[in-house]
Amino acid sequence: MAIAYTSCYHFGFLITNKMTGKYLITTDNWFMAPDGKQYNAVWGEVEIVNDSILGIKTNARSSNWFAKIGNENNHVIVAGCQIHYSIKCENKPNIGITSDHRVTDAGCQKFERPTQIYIVE
């Protein structure tokens, strides 16, 4: 398993040719998927691309690289500056119910919830 923390605008050029295969990518912000649900992570085959994939040239204050997750017909494009962590994992992550907890003044509350990983295949 390889983990990369990415928050730098110029970091994309370092991983352009090295980030291949399937990754679990966590995003800084939630996004809406075609199923109508909100997610803050995506898993699938990754290709690092530049701003030409958008059909426009971004300015100096915008991200200049993107991660295309999925295949040619079904993919998510995440701006490089929105990627928080990328975890190399060829096997599909758990998308069922997962255990979680919340700490309050009353103590630790354990509960189950759906995962928040969007799977692109």
Biopython code that builds the backbone (N, CA, C, O; Angstrom):
import numpy as np
from Bio.PDB.StructureBuilder import StructureBuilder

atoms = [
    (1, "MET", "N", (0.844, -1.167, 0.000)),
    (1, "MET", "CA", (0.000, 0.000, 0.000)),
    (1, "MET", "C", (0.893, 1.234, 0.000)),
    (1, "MET", "O", (1.841, 1.330, 0.779)),
    (2, "ALA", "N", (0.578, 2.172, -0.881)),
    (2, "ALA", "CA", (1.315, 3.434, -0.940)),
    (2, "ALA", "C", (0.356, 4.564, -0.629)),
    (2, "ALA", "O", (-0.763, 4.580, -1.143)),
    (3, "ILE", "N", (0.765, 5.498, 0.193)),
    (3, "ILE", "CA", (-0.073, 6.633, 0.555)),
    (3, "ILE", "C", (0.661, 7.906, 0.169)),
    (3, "ILE", "O", (1.845, 8.066, 0.463)),
    (4, "ALA", "N", (-0.050, 8.808, -0.491)),
    (4, "ALA", "CA", (0.545, 10.092, -0.860)),
    (4, "ALA", "C", (-0.367, 11.209, -0.386)),
    (4, "ALA", "O", (-1.565, 11.190, -0.671)),
    (5, "TYR", "N", (0.172, 12.170, 0.323)),
    (5, "TYR", "CA", (-0.577, 13.345, 0.741)),
    (5, "TYR", "C", (-0.344, 14.420, -0.313)),
    (5, "TYR", "O", (0.797, 14.754, -0.634)),
    (6, "THR", "N", (-1.439, 14.960, -0.850)),
    (6, "THR", "CA", (-1.292, 15.943, -1.924)),
    (6, "THR", "C", (-2.093, 17.191, -1.621)),
    (6, "THR", "O", (-3.321, 17.145, -1.546)),
    (7, "SER", "N", (-1.408, 18.297, -1.447)),
    (7, "SER", "CA", (-2.128, 19.557, -1.260)),
    (7, "SER", "C", (-1.464, 20.695, -2.021)),
    (7, "SER", "O", (-2.011, 21.796, -2.074)),
    (8, "CYS", "N", (-0.317, 20.459, -2.600)),
    (8, "CYS", "CA", (0.450, 21.502, -3.267)),
    (8, "CYS", "C", (0.013, 21.669, -4.712)),
    (8, "CYS", "O", (-0.237, 20.684, -5.407)),
    (9, "TYR", "N", (-0.077, 22.886, -5.157)),
    (9, "TYR", "CA", (-0.461, 23.213, -6.524)),
    (9, "TYR", "C", (0.460, 22.564, -7.543)),
    (9, "TYR", "O", (-0.012, 22.082, -8.573)),
    (10, "HIS", "N", (1.744, 22.540, -7.286)),
    (10, "HIS", "CA", (2.705, 22.034, -8.249)),
    (10, "HIS", "C", (3.054, 20.562, -8.056)),
    (10, "HIS", "O", (3.919, 20.046, -8.764)),
    (11, "PHE", "N", (2.415, 19.880, -7.129)),
    (11, "PHE", "CA", (2.765, 18.498, -6.837)),
    (11, "PHE", "C", (2.465, 17.569, -8.004)),
    (11, "PHE", "O", (3.117, 16.535, -8.147)),
    (12, "GLY", "N", (1.496, 17.915, -8.836)),
    (12, "GLY", "CA", (1.066, 17.053, -9.926)),
    (12, "GLY", "C", (2.176, 16.613, -10.844)),
    (12, "GLY", "O", (2.182, 15.462, -11.279)),
    (13, "PHE", "N", (3.104, 17.472, -11.152)),
    (13, "PHE", "CA", (4.167, 17.093, -12.072)),
    (13, "PHE", "C", (5.047, 15.999, -11.495)),
    (13, "PHE", "O", (5.704, 15.284, -12.252)),
    (14, "LEU", "N", (5.081, 15.845, -10.183)),
    (14, "LEU", "CA", (5.903, 14.815, -9.561)),
    (14, "LEU", "C", (5.300, 13.430, -9.718)),
    (14, "LEU", "O", (6.035, 12.445, -9.790)),
    (15, "ILE", "N", (3.969, 13.332, -9.772)),
    (15, "ILE", "CA", (3.325, 12.025, -9.833)),
    (15, "ILE", "C", (2.709, 11.722, -11.180)),
    (15, "ILE", "O", (2.105, 10.663, -11.350)),
    (16, "THR", "N", (2.841, 12.620, -12.146)),
    (16, "THR", "CA", (2.205, 12.437, -13.444)),
    (16, "THR", "C", (2.509, 11.078, -14.049)),
    (16, "THR", "O", (1.599, 10.420, -14.552)),
    (17, "ASN", "N", (3.736, 10.645, -14.018)),
    (17, "ASN", "CA", (4.103, 9.384, -14.636)),
    (17, "ASN", "C", (4.225, 8.241, -13.634)),
    (17, "ASN", "O", (4.511, 7.111, -14.032)),
    (18, "LYS", "N", (4.022, 8.497, -12.376)),
    (18, "LYS", "CA", (4.222, 7.474, -11.360)),
    (18, "LYS", "C", (2.924, 6.948, -10.777)),
    (18, "LYS", "O", (2.914, 5.839, -10.243)),
    (19, "MET", "N", (1.845, 7.678, -10.854)),
    (19, "MET", "CA", (0.593, 7.268, -10.232)),
    (19, "MET", "C", (-0.239, 6.500, -11.249)),
    (19, "MET", "O", (-0.998, 7.094, -12.014)),
    (20, "THR", "N", (-0.094, 5.183, -11.254)),
    (20, "THR", "CA", (-0.871, 4.334, -12.144)),
    (20, "THR", "C", (-1.486, 3.211, -11.337)),
    (20, "THR", "O", (-0.982, 2.860, -10.271)),
    (21, "GLY", "N", (-2.557, 2.655, -11.831)),
    (21, "GLY", "CA", (-3.254, 1.586, -11.137)),
    (21, "GLY", "C", (-4.494, 2.104, -10.441)),
    (21, "GLY", "O", (-4.985, 3.190, -10.748)),
    (22, "LYS", "N", (-4.991, 1.328, -9.512)),
    (22, "LYS", "CA", (-6.213, 1.681, -8.790)),
    (22, "LYS", "C", (-5.861, 2.310, -7.455)),
    (22, "LYS", "O", (-4.995, 1.828, -6.725)),
    (23, "TYR", "N", (-6.559, 3.409, -7.155)),
    (23, "TYR", "CA", (-6.329, 4.168, -5.929)),
    (23, "TYR", "C", (-7.653, 4.491, -5.257)),
    (23, "TYR", "O", (-8.684, 4.646, -5.913)),
    (24, "LEU", "N", (-7.601, 4.589, -3.948)),
    (24, "LEU", "CA", (-8.671, 5.170, -3.154)),
    (24, "LEU", "C", (-8.233, 6.598, -2.876)),
    (24, "LEU", "O", (-7.226, 6.822, -2.206)),
    (25, "ILE", "N", (-8.983, 7.560, -3.385)),
    (25, "ILE", "CA", (-8.625, 8.974, -3.256)),
    (25, "ILE", "C", (-9.651, 9.668, -2.375)),
    (25, "ILE", "O", (-10.850, 9.627, -2.650)),
    (26, "THR", "N", (-9.171, 10.306, -1.315)),
    (26, "THR", "CA", (-10.064, 11.111, -0.485)),
    (26, "THR", "C", (-9.983, 12.557, -0.953)),
    (26, "THR", "O", (-8.917, 13.046, -1.327)),
    (27, "THR", "N", (-11.119, 13.227, -0.925)),
    (27, "THR", "CA", (-11.193, 14.594, -1.423)),
    (27, "THR", "C", (-11.410, 15.563, -0.270)),
    (27, "THR", "O", (-11.963, 15.203, 0.769)),
    (28, "ASP", "N", (-10.967, 16.791, -0.471)),
    (28, "ASP", "CA", (-11.125, 17.819, 0.564)),
    (28, "ASP", "C", (-12.580, 18.230, 0.746)),
    (28, "ASP", "O", (-12.974, 18.668, 1.828)),
    (29, "ASN", "N", (-13.375, 18.092, -0.307)),
    (29, "ASN", "CA", (-14.786, 18.477, -0.239)),
    (29, "ASN", "C", (-15.660, 17.333, -0.724)),
    (29, "ASN", "O", (-15.212, 16.464, -1.472)),
    (30, "TRP", "N", (-16.902, 17.346, -0.291)),
    (30, "TRP", "CA", (-17.881, 16.355, -0.728)),
    (30, "TRP", "C", (-18.230, 16.627, -2.179)),
    (30, "TRP", "O", (-18.166, 17.769, -2.635)),
    (31, "PHE", "N", (-18.601, 15.579, -2.908)),
    (31, "PHE", "CA", (-19.074, 15.744, -4.272)),
    (31, "PHE", "C", (-20.318, 14.893, -4.485)),
    (31, "PHE", "O", (-20.517, 13.883, -3.810)),
    (32, "MET", "N", (-21.146, 15.310, -5.423)),
    (32, "MET", "CA", (-22.382, 14.616, -5.751)),
    (32, "MET", "C", (-22.106, 13.660, -6.903)),
    (32, "MET", "O", (-21.525, 14.058, -7.913)),
    (33, "ALA", "N", (-22.515, 12.414, -6.763)),
    (33, "ALA", "CA", (-22.312, 11.408, -7.804)),
    (33, "ALA", "C", (-23.613, 11.186, -8.578)),
    (33, "ALA", "O", (-24.674, 11.630, -8.138)),
    (34, "PRO", "N", (-23.543, 10.509, -9.716)),
    (34, "PRO", "CA", (-24.753, 10.277, -10.514)),
    (34, "PRO", "C", (-25.861, 9.518, -9.790)),
    (34, "PRO", "O", (-27.023, 9.607, -10.186)),
    (35, "ASP", "N", (-25.521, 8.772, -8.736)),
    (35, "ASP", "CA", (-26.557, 8.054, -7.987)),
    (35, "ASP", "C", (-27.312, 8.961, -7.015)),
    (35, "ASP", "O", (-28.200, 8.502, -6.297)),
    (36, "GLY", "N", (-26.958, 10.248, -6.993)),
    (36, "GLY", "CA", (-27.641, 11.213, -6.133)),
    (36, "GLY", "C", (-27.102, 11.284, -4.715)),
    (36, "GLY", "O", (-27.617, 12.047, -3.897)),
    (37, "LYS", "N", (-26.073, 10.500, -4.411)),
    (37, "LYS", "CA", (-25.496, 10.499, -3.073)),
    (37, "LYS", "C", (-24.248, 11.378, -3.042)),
    (37, "LYS", "O", (-23.649, 11.668, -4.077)),
    (38, "GLN", "N", (-23.869, 11.794, -1.835)),
    (38, "GLN", "CA", (-22.662, 12.587, -1.643)),
    (38, "GLN", "C", (-21.533, 11.690, -1.131)),
    (38, "GLN", "O", (-21.743, 10.807, -0.299)),
    (39, "TYR", "N", (-20.339, 11.943, -1.651)),
    (39, "TYR", "CA", (-19.162, 11.165, -1.296)),
    (39, "TYR", "C", (-17.991, 12.088, -1.013)),
    (39, "TYR", "O", (-17.961, 13.229, -1.476)),
    (40, "ASN", "N", (-17.021, 11.587, -0.246)),
    (40, "ASN", "CA", (-15.772, 12.325, -0.050)),
    (40, "ASN", "C", (-14.566, 11.449, -0.364)),
    (40, "ASN", "O", (-13.449, 11.731, 0.070)),
    (41, "ALA", "N", (-14.807, 10.378, -1.129)),
    (41, "ALA", "CA", (-13.732, 9.502, -1.591)),
    (41, "ALA", "C", (-14.194, 8.807, -2.864)),
    (41, "ALA", "O", (-15.388, 8.614, -3.092)),
    (42, "VAL", "N", (-13.217, 8.436, -3.686)),
    (42, "VAL", "CA", (-13.508, 7.741, -4.940)),
    (42, "VAL", "C", (-12.435, 6.687, -5.162)),
    (42, "VAL", "O", (-11.269, 6.898, -4.827)),
    (43, "TRP", "N", (-12.838, 5.533, -5.738)),
    (43, "TRP", "CA", (-11.902, 4.453, -6.016)),
    (43, "TRP", "C", (-12.018, 4.020, -7.459)),
    (43, "TRP", "O", (-13.120, 3.904, -7.994)),
    (44, "GLY", "N", (-10.880, 3.781, -8.091)),
    (44, "GLY", "CA", (-10.864, 3.262, -9.449)),
    (44, "GLY", "C", (-9.499, 3.438, -10.074)),
    (44, "GLY", "O", (-8.543, 3.855, -9.420)),
    (45, "GLU", "N", (-9.426, 3.112, -11.349)),
    (45, "GLU", "CA", (-8.196, 3.256, -12.136)),
    (45, "GLU", "C", (-7.898, 4.741, -12.298)),
    (45, "GLU", "O", (-8.780, 5.514, -12.671)),
    (46, "VAL", "N", (-6.650, 5.150, -12.017)),
    (46, "VAL", "CA", (-6.283, 6.570, -12.029)),
    (46, "VAL", "C", (-5.368, 6.895, -13.205)),
    (46, "VAL", "O", (-4.455, 6.145, -13.549)),
    (47, "GLU", "N", (-5.655, 8.040, -13.800)),
    (47, "GLU", "CA", (-4.779, 8.613, -14.820)),
    (47, "GLU", "C", (-4.615, 10.091, -14.473)),
    (47, "GLU", "O", (-5.608, 10.798, -14.302)),
    (48, "ILE", "N", (-3.381, 10.560, -14.369)),
    (48, "ILE", "CA", (-3.135, 11.972, -14.085)),
    (48, "ILE", "C", (-3.148, 12.722, -15.412)),
    (48, "ILE", "O", (-2.461, 12.342, -16.360)),
    (49, "VAL", "N", (-3.934, 13.783, -15.467)),
    (49, "VAL", "CA", (-4.092, 14.557, -16.705)),
    (49, "VAL", "C", (-3.898, 16.041, -16.403)),
    (49, "VAL", "O", (-3.903, 16.457, -15.245)),
    (50, "ASN", "N", (-3.727, 16.832, -17.461)),
    (50, "ASN", "CA", (-3.595, 18.279, -17.268)),
    (50, "ASN", "C", (-4.918, 18.967, -17.581)),
    (50, "ASN", "O", (-5.911, 18.305, -17.882)),
    (51, "ASP", "N", (-4.931, 20.272, -17.511)),
    (51, "ASP", "CA", (-6.178, 21.018, -17.656)),
    (51, "ASP", "C", (-6.799, 20.930, -19.050)),
    (51, "ASP", "O", (-7.938, 21.359, -19.231)),
    (52, "SER", "N", (-6.092, 20.391, -20.033)),
    (52, "SER", "CA", (-6.675, 20.268, -21.374)),
    (52, "SER", "C", (-7.871, 19.323, -21.380)),
    (52, "SER", "O", (-8.704, 19.400, -22.283)),
    (53, "ILE", "N", (-7.976, 18.429, -20.388)),
    (53, "ILE", "CA", (-9.116, 17.523, -20.315)),
    (53, "ILE", "C", (-10.421, 18.289, -20.107)),
    (53, "ILE", "O", (-11.499, 17.792, -20.433)),
    (54, "LEU", "N", (-10.316, 19.506, -19.558)),
    (54, "LEU", "CA", (-11.497, 20.327, -19.321)),
    (54, "LEU", "C", (-11.954, 21.069, -20.568)),
    (54, "LEU", "O", (-13.074, 21.579, -20.625)),
    (55, "GLY", "N", (-11.079, 21.126, -21.565)),
    (55, "GLY", "CA", (-11.402, 21.865, -22.768)),
    (55, "GLY", "C", (-11.124, 23.351, -22.656)),
    (55, "GLY", "O", (-11.458, 24.118, -23.559)),
    (56, "ILE", "N", (-10.515, 23.763, -21.553)),
    (56, "ILE", "CA", (-10.154, 25.174, -21.342)),
    (56, "ILE", "C", (-8.766, 25.232, -20.732)),
    (56, "ILE", "O", (-8.267, 24.235, -20.210)),
    (57, "LYS", "N", (-8.156, 26.374, -20.795)),
    (57, "LYS", "CA", (-6.857, 26.580, -20.146)),
    (57, "LYS", "C", (-7.118, 27.274, -18.815)),
    (57, "LYS", "O", (-7.700, 28.358, -18.780)),
    (58, "THR", "N", (-6.689, 26.653, -17.724)),
    (58, "THR", "CA", (-6.895, 27.262, -16.406)),
    (58, "THR", "C", (-5.867, 28.354, -16.176)),
    (58, "THR", "O", (-4.812, 28.377, -16.809)),
    (59, "ASN", "N", (-6.190, 29.260, -15.260)),
    (59, "ASN", "CA", (-5.248, 30.338, -14.968)),
    (59, "ASN", "C", (-4.296, 29.921, -13.852)),
    (59, "ASN", "O", (-4.396, 28.814, -13.323)),
    (60, "ALA", "N", (-3.392, 30.792, -13.506)),
    (60, "ALA", "CA", (-2.345, 30.491, -12.520)),
    (60, "ALA", "C", (-2.897, 30.221, -11.128)),
    (60, "ALA", "O", (-2.209, 29.611, -10.309)),
    (61, "ARG", "N", (-4.107, 30.653, -10.840)),
    (61, "ARG", "CA", (-4.685, 30.438, -9.501)),
    (61, "ARG", "C", (-5.529, 29.170, -9.427)),
    (61, "ARG", "O", (-6.131, 28.885, -8.392)),
    (62, "SER", "N", (-5.578, 28.414, -10.509)),
    (62, "SER", "CA", (-6.346, 27.177, -10.554)),
    (62, "SER", "C", (-5.411, 25.982, -10.558)),
    (62, "SER", "O", (-4.215, 26.107, -10.821)),
    (63, "SER", "N", (-5.975, 24.829, -10.263)),
    (63, "SER", "CA", (-5.184, 23.604, -10.330)),
    (63, "SER", "C", (-4.752, 23.371, -11.773)),
    (63, "SER", "O", (-5.538, 23.589, -12.695)),
    (64, "ASN", "N", (-3.530, 22.938, -11.976)),
    (64, "ASN", "CA", (-3.046, 22.688, -13.333)),
    (64, "ASN", "C", (-2.935, 21.197, -13.642)),
    (64, "ASN", "O", (-2.447, 20.825, -14.709)),
    (65, "TRP", "N", (-3.382, 20.337, -12.722)),
    (65, "TRP", "CA", (-3.401, 18.907, -12.964)),
    (65, "TRP", "C", (-4.618, 18.294, -12.293)),
    (65, "TRP", "O", (-5.157, 18.847, -11.334)),
    (66, "PHE", "N", (-5.043, 17.151, -12.805)),
    (66, "PHE", "CA", (-6.269, 16.507, -12.361)),
    (66, "PHE", "C", (-6.070, 15.007, -12.338)),
    (66, "PHE", "O", (-5.218, 14.475, -13.049)),
    (67, "ALA", "N", (-6.852, 14.325, -11.524)),
    (67, "ALA", "CA", (-6.869, 12.868, -11.509)),
    (67, "ALA", "C", (-8.174, 12.429, -12.161)),
    (67, "ALA", "O", (-9.264, 12.793, -11.718)),
    (68, "LYS", "N", (-8.041, 11.647, -13.209)),
    (68, "LYS", "CA", (-9.204, 11.047, -13.873)),
    (68, "LYS", "C", (-9.330, 9.645, -13.304)),
    (68, "LYS", "O", (-8.443, 8.814, -13.500)),
    (69, "ILE", "N", (-10.421, 9.374, -12.604)),
    (69, "ILE", "CA", (-10.617, 8.080, -11.956)),
    (69, "ILE", "C", (-11.743, 7.357, -12.670)),
    (69, "ILE", "O", (-12.859, 7.869, -12.769)),
    (70, "GLY", "N", (-11.447, 6.168, -13.166)),
    (70, "GLY", "CA", (-12.441, 5.378, -13.892)),
    (70, "GLY", "C", (-11.948, 5.024, -15.270)),
    (70, "GLY", "O", (-10.744, 4.917, -15.503)),
    (71, "ASN", "N", (-12.900, 4.837, -16.205)),
    (71, "ASN", "CA", (-12.537, 4.490, -17.574)),
    (71, "ASN", "C", (-13.009, 5.592, -18.525)),
    (71, "ASN", "O", (-13.521, 6.620, -18.081)),
    (72, "GLU", "N", (-12.840, 5.384, -19.797)),
    (72, "GLU", "CA", (-13.157, 6.424, -20.780)),
    (72, "GLU", "C", (-14.638, 6.822, -20.754)),
    (72, "GLU", "O", (-14.966, 7.992, -20.954)),
    (73, "ASN", "N", (-15.530, 5.861, -20.510)),
    (73, "ASN", "CA", (-16.965, 6.127, -20.553)),
    (73, "ASN", "C", (-17.592, 6.474, -19.209)),
    (73, "ASN", "O", (-18.699, 7.009, -19.165)),
    (74, "ASN", "N", (-16.914, 6.182, -18.134)),
    (74, "ASN", "CA", (-17.454, 6.399, -16.796)),
    (74, "ASN", "C", (-16.314, 6.810, -15.879)),
    (74, "ASN", "O", (-15.547, 5.958, -15.429)),
    (75, "HIS", "N", (-16.189, 8.101, -15.595)),
    (75, "HIS", "CA", (-15.075, 8.558, -14.769)),
    (75, "HIS", "C", (-15.441, 9.817, -13.985)),
    (75, "HIS", "O", (-16.404, 10.519, -14.291)),
    (76, "VAL", "N", (-14.637, 10.064, -12.974)),
    (76, "VAL", "CA", (-14.719, 11.268, -12.148)),
    (76, "VAL", "C", (-13.402, 12.004, -12.348)),
    (76, "VAL", "O", (-12.341, 11.381, -12.383)),
    (77, "ILE", "N", (-13.463, 13.318, -12.478)),
    (77, "ILE", "CA", (-12.247, 14.123, -12.578)),
    (77, "ILE", "C", (-12.147, 14.966, -11.318)),
    (77, "ILE", "O", (-13.046, 15.746, -11.005)),
    (78, "VAL", "N", (-11.043, 14.800, -10.598)),
    (78, "VAL", "CA", (-10.818, 15.524, -9.353)),
    (78, "VAL", "C", (-9.620, 16.448, -9.551)),
    (78, "VAL", "O", (-8.559, 16.011, -9.995)),
    (79, "ALA", "N", (-9.794, 17.723, -9.222)),
    (79, "ALA", "CA", (-8.679, 18.672, -9.301)),
    (79, "ALA", "C", (-7.595, 18.243, -8.324)),
    (79, "ALA", "O", (-7.887, 17.809, -7.210)),
    (80, "GLY", "N", (-6.340, 18.369, -8.750)),
    (80, "GLY", "CA", (-5.218, 17.971, -7.902)),
    (80, "GLY", "C", (-5.246, 18.626, -6.540)),
    (80, "GLY", "O", (-4.865, 18.003, -5.549)),
    (81, "CYS", "N", (-5.690, 19.877, -6.471)),
    (81, "CYS", "CA", (-5.727, 20.583, -5.188)),
    (81, "CYS", "C", (-6.841, 20.067, -4.274)),
    (81, "CYS", "O", (-6.870, 20.415, -3.094)),
    (82, "GLN", "N", (-7.759, 19.242, -4.796)),
    (82, "GLN", "CA", (-8.833, 18.682, -3.978)),
    (82, "GLN", "C", (-8.505, 17.296, -3.436)),
    (82, "GLN", "O", (-9.246, 16.758, -2.613)),
    (83, "ILE", "N", (-7.395, 16.715, -3.894)),
    (83, "ILE", "CA", (-7.001, 15.389, -3.411)),
    (83, "ILE", "C", (-6.304, 15.551, -2.072)),
    (83, "ILE", "O", (-5.312, 16.270, -1.955)),
    (84, "HIS", "N", (-6.837, 14.869, -1.063)),
    (84, "HIS", "CA", (-6.223, 14.939, 0.258)),
    (84, "HIS", "C", (-5.237, 13.786, 0.434)),
    (84, "HIS", "O", (-4.059, 14.003, 0.719)),
    (85, "TYR", "N", (-5.725, 12.567, 0.263)),
    (85, "TYR", "CA", (-4.862, 11.393, 0.319)),
    (85, "TYR", "C", (-5.156, 10.509, -0.878)),
    (85, "TYR", "O", (-6.278, 10.487, -1.383)),
    (86, "SER", "N", (-4.146, 9.782, -1.330)),
    (86, "SER", "CA", (-4.341, 8.760, -2.355)),
    (86, "SER", "C", (-3.682, 7.484, -1.848)),
    (86, "SER", "O", (-2.502, 7.469, -1.498)),
    (87, "ILE", "N", (-4.465, 6.427, -1.818)),
    (87, "ILE", "CA", (-4.010, 5.152, -1.267)),
    (87, "ILE", "C", (-4.052, 4.113, -2.378)),
    (87, "ILE", "O", (-5.124, 3.800, -2.895)),
    (88, "LYS", "N", (-2.909, 3.585, -2.742)),
    (88, "LYS", "CA", (-2.838, 2.571, -3.794)),
    (88, "LYS", "C", (-3.475, 1.298, -3.265)),
    (88, "LYS", "O", (-3.017, 0.736, -2.269)),
    (89, "CYS", "N", (-4.532, 0.841, -3.928)),
    (89, "CYS", "CA", (-5.174, -0.427, -3.539)),
    (89, "CYS", "C", (-5.877, -1.005, -4.756)),
    (89, "CYS", "O", (-6.859, -0.448, -5.246)),
    (90, "GLU", "N", (-5.370, -2.111, -5.229)),
    (90, "GLU", "CA", (-5.928, -2.756, -6.415)),
    (90, "GLU", "C", (-7.270, -3.412, -6.130)),
    (90, "GLU", "O", (-8.096, -3.550, -7.033)),
    (91, "ASN", "N", (-7.498, -3.820, -4.873)),
    (91, "ASN", "CA", (-8.758, -4.474, -4.515)),
    (91, "ASN", "C", (-9.820, -3.445, -4.145)),
    (91, "ASN", "O", (-9.538, -2.461, -3.460)),
    (92, "LYS", "N", (-11.018, -3.682, -4.597)),
    (92, "LYS", "CA", (-12.147, -2.798, -4.331)),
    (92, "LYS", "C", (-12.364, -2.662, -2.826)),
    (92, "LYS", "O", (-12.444, -3.666, -2.120)),
    (93, "PRO", "N", (-12.461, -1.425, -2.330)),
    (93, "PRO", "CA", (-12.670, -1.231, -0.886)),
    (93, "PRO", "C", (-14.092, -1.605, -0.458)),
    (93, "PRO", "O", (-14.987, -1.754, -1.291)),
    (94, "ASN", "N", (-14.276, -1.751, 0.827)),
    (94, "ASN", "CA", (-15.594, -2.046, 1.394)),
    (94, "ASN", "C", (-16.570, -0.928, 1.038)),
    (94, "ASN", "O", (-16.290, 0.248, 1.269)),
    (95, "ILE", "N", (-17.714, -1.301, 0.476)),
    (95, "ILE", "CA", (-18.737, -0.291, 0.187)),
    (95, "ILE", "C", (-20.032, -0.584, 0.938)),
    (95, "ILE", "O", (-21.069, 0.025, 0.673)),
    (96, "GLY", "N", (-19.958, -1.516, 1.870)),
    (96, "GLY", "CA", (-21.124, -1.840, 2.682)),
    (96, "GLY", "C", (-21.203, -0.946, 3.903)),
    (96, "GLY", "O", (-20.699, 0.177, 3.904)),
    (97, "ILE", "N", (-21.826, -1.446, 4.914)),
    (97, "ILE", "CA", (-21.951, -0.728, 6.179)),
    (97, "ILE", "C", (-20.624, -0.828, 6.924)),
    (97, "ILE", "O", (-19.972, -1.872, 6.917)),
    (98, "THR", "N", (-20.235, 0.267, 7.562)),
    (98, "THR", "CA", (-18.984, 0.297, 8.318)),
    (98, "THR", "C", (-19.246, 0.813, 9.733)),
    (98, "THR", "O", (-20.201, 1.553, 9.968)),
    (99, "SER", "N", (-18.401, 0.419, 10.654)),
    (99, "SER", "CA", (-18.509, 0.895, 12.034)),
    (99, "SER", "C", (-17.883, 2.278, 12.139)),
    (99, "SER", "O", (-16.907, 2.579, 11.452)),
    (100, "ASP", "N", (-18.440, 3.109, 12.991)),
    (100, "ASP", "CA", (-17.903, 4.453, 13.210)),
    (100, "ASP", "C", (-18.170, 4.827, 14.663)),
    (100, "ASP", "O", (-18.832, 4.082, 15.386)),
    (101, "HIS", "N", (-17.670, 5.952, 15.084)),
    (101, "HIS", "CA", (-17.927, 6.424, 16.444)),
    (101, "HIS", "C", (-17.902, 7.947, 16.476)),
    (101, "HIS", "O", (-17.360, 8.605, 15.588)),
    (102, "ARG", "N", (-18.494, 8.467, 17.508)),
    (102, "ARG", "CA", (-18.524, 9.911, 17.728)),
    (102, "ARG", "C", (-18.299, 10.129, 19.227)),
    (102, "ARG", "O", (-18.922, 9.463, 20.054)),
    (103, "VAL", "N", (-17.423, 11.045, 19.567)),
    (103, "VAL", "CA", (-17.147, 11.341, 20.964)),
    (103, "VAL", "C", (-17.877, 12.628, 21.333)),
    (103, "VAL", "O", (-17.691, 13.672, 20.709)),
    (104, "THR", "N", (-18.708, 12.525, 22.361)),
    (104, "THR", "CA", (-19.460, 13.681, 22.854)),
    (104, "THR", "C", (-19.202, 13.816, 24.349)),
    (104, "THR", "O", (-18.444, 13.040, 24.931)),
    (105, "ASP", "N", (-19.834, 14.800, 24.957)),
    (105, "ASP", "CA", (-19.729, 14.960, 26.414)),
    (105, "ASP", "C", (-20.255, 13.733, 27.151)),
    (105, "ASP", "O", (-19.840, 13.445, 28.273)),
    (106, "ALA", "N", (-21.168, 13.017, 26.511)),
    (106, "ALA", "CA", (-21.750, 11.821, 27.121)),
    (106, "ALA", "C", (-20.861, 10.593, 26.964)),
    (106, "ALA", "O", (-21.158, 9.535, 27.518)),
    (107, "GLY", "N", (-19.779, 10.732, 26.216)),
    (107, "GLY", "CA", (-18.870, 9.609, 26.022)),
    (107, "GLY", "C", (-18.769, 9.220, 24.558)),
    (107, "GLY", "O", (-19.104, 9.998, 23.665)),
    (108, "CYS", "N", (-18.310, 8.024, 24.333)),
    (108, "CYS", "CA", (-18.099, 7.518, 22.980)),
    (108, "CYS", "C", (-19.346, 6.772, 22.518)),
    (108, "CYS", "O", (-19.777, 5.806, 23.149)),
    (109, "GLN", "N", (-19.910, 7.226, 21.425)),
    (109, "GLN", "CA", (-21.085, 6.575, 20.844)),
    (109, "GLN", "C", (-20.653, 5.812, 19.605)),
    (109, "GLN", "O", (-20.101, 6.399, 18.674)),
    (110, "LYS", "N", (-20.901, 4.506, 19.587)),
    (110, "LYS", "CA", (-20.578, 3.675, 18.430)),
    (110, "LYS", "C", (-21.835, 3.482, 17.595)),
    (110, "LYS", "O", (-22.934, 3.324, 18.128)),
    (111, "PHE", "N", (-21.655, 3.496, 16.278)),
    (111, "PHE", "CA", (-22.796, 3.306, 15.382)),
    (111, "PHE", "C", (-22.304, 2.775, 14.048)),
    (111, "PHE", "O", (-21.100, 2.728, 13.797)),
    (112, "GLU", "N", (-23.234, 2.375, 13.194)),
    (112, "GLU", "CA", (-22.908, 1.934, 11.848)),
    (112, "GLU", "C", (-23.451, 2.936, 10.851)),
    (112, "GLU", "O", (-24.462, 3.595, 11.096)),
    (113, "ARG", "N", (-22.764, 3.044, 9.719)),
    (113, "ARG", "CA", (-23.191, 3.963, 8.670)),
    (113, "ARG", "C", (-22.722, 3.414, 7.325)),
    (113, "ARG", "O", (-21.830, 2.567, 7.270)),
    (114, "PRO", "N", (-23.326, 3.901, 6.245)),
    (114, "PRO", "CA", (-22.825, 3.488, 4.921)),
    (114, "PRO", "C", (-21.451, 4.101, 4.665)),
    (114, "PRO", "O", (-21.139, 5.166, 5.197)),
    (115, "THR", "N", (-20.639, 3.446, 3.866)),
    (115, "THR", "CA", (-19.359, 4.032, 3.497)),
    (115, "THR", "C", (-19.602, 5.231, 2.586)),
    (115, "THR", "O", (-20.697, 5.394, 2.046)),
    (116, "GLN", "N", (-18.593, 6.061, 2.417)),
    (116, "GLN", "CA", (-18.721, 7.291, 1.622)),
    (116, "GLN", "C", (-17.730, 7.257, 0.470)),
    (116, "GLN", "O", (-17.131, 8.273, 0.116)),
    (117, "ILE", "N", (-17.565, 6.059, -0.116)),
    (117, "ILE", "CA", (-16.622, 5.848, -1.217)),
    (117, "ILE", "C", (-17.417, 5.616, -2.495)),
    (117, "ILE", "O", (-18.238, 4.702, -2.568)),
    (118, "TYR", "N", (-17.167, 6.449, -3.502)),
    (118, "TYR", "CA", (-17.791, 6.256, -4.800)),
    (118, "TYR", "C", (-16.899, 5.335, -5.622)),
    (118, "TYR", "O", (-15.710, 5.606, -5.790)),
    (119, "ILE", "N", (-17.469, 4.246, -6.134)),
    (119, "ILE", "CA", (-16.726, 3.261, -6.912)),
    (119, "ILE", "C", (-16.958, 3.524, -8.396)),
    (119, "ILE", "O", (-18.099, 3.554, -8.857)),
    (120, "VAL", "N", (-15.874, 3.714, -9.138)),
    (120, "VAL", "CA", (-15.973, 3.931, -10.583)),
    (120, "VAL", "C", (-15.334, 2.743, -11.287)),
    (120, "VAL", "O", (-14.128, 2.523, -11.184)),
    (121, "GLU", "N", (-16.155, 1.976, -12.004)),
    (121, "GLU", "CA", (-15.625, 0.818, -12.741)),
    (121, "GLU", "C", (-16.056, 0.905, -14.188)),
    (121, "GLU", "O", (-15.719, 0.031, -14.986)),
]
sb = StructureBuilder()
sb.init_structure("model")
sb.init_model(0)
sb.init_chain("A")
sb.init_seg("    ")
for serial, (resi, resn, name, xyz) in enumerate(atoms, 1):
    if name == "N":
        sb.init_residue(resn, " ", resi, " ")
    sb.init_atom(name, np.array(xyz, "f"), 0.0, 1.0, " ", f" {name:<3s}", serial, name[0])
structure = sb.get_structure()
